Amino acid sequence: MTDAPSRTAFPNLPERRMLTASDGVPIDSVLLRGTPGRTSAVVVANGFTGSWRSPDTRMIAQRLLAAGDVLLFDFRGHYGSGGVSTVGNEEVHDLEAAVAHLRGLGYTDIATVGFSMGAAVVVRHAGLHGGVGAAVSVSGPSRWYYRGTPRMRLLHFGVERAAGRLFLRAARSVRVTDRHWDPVPPDPTEMAAHLAPTPLLVVHGDADSYFPLEHARRLHEAVRGPGDLWIEAGMGHAERAVTPERAARIAAWIADNRITPPACGT
C-alpha cells in the first residue's frame, strides 16, 4: 500500500481528463508536459491505494519528464476514478486506456512504469497488449496471493474482509470488490515471458517489507528478451521508497533502452 495523498499534488491541471476503460469504467487522469512537441511519453501506474494526487507520485513524475511527457491516473476504485478495485486483475484495462489515450494524442513512443500492484499491471499489460517501448516494474510481486510477510497478510485482510474494505473506503477513498477472481489471471512471472521485444527493468529494494527479493529475481529470470535487474540497497517499498535520484535513473534507463514500440497484440 502507498501513503494516502494529503492534498492535490498539482494546483493547475490544464490536461486533466476522464478516460474510459474498455469495460466502461471512468479513469481519472492527468497529463504533464515537458518540452513542447515531444512524441515520447511515460505512463505511471500507482500501487494499491496510490493516486496521482500523492506528493511521492508528483516527485517521480517530475523526474520522469526527462524521458517524455508523463500521464498519471488513478486505478479503478481509487479516488476520482469509477468502479471498484480488483487489486490487479481488471486494472489492466485502465492502463490500456491510458496508453490508448496517449496514442490518440500522437505519442508514438510510450513507456510504462508501475509500482507494487501497478508493477504487476505493467507486466501483464506489456505481455497482453504490447505496443510499449519499455516497461518498468518497481517493488512488484512475482505471483498472486503472496502472504509471506506481515504487511501482505494485513493487506489481504483489508481486501478480503468486509471490515477491511470498509476501512479502505473510509480512510483511503479506495473501493474494493467483494468478488473473487474467476478465472485467476496468469501471474506476473508467467506474463514476463511474453514481453519480448519490449525491455523490462525490475527495480526492488532489499528492505522491502511487502515482497522479499525472491520476487524480483523470479520476475527478471522469467524475461526472455532484454531487461535489467536493480537491487537497491536500503530501499523499502513502492513510491514512498523512490528517491529523486532513483527516479532520475529510471528515466535515464527508459531513454537509453526503449525500442520502437512493437505492434499491439490482441
Helices and strands as residue ranges (DSSP letters): E 16-20, E 26-32, E 40-45, H 55-64, E 69-73, H 91-104, E 109-115, H 117-128, E 134-138, H 150-160, H 162-172, H 188-192, E 200-205, H 213-222, E 227-232, G 239-241, H 244-257
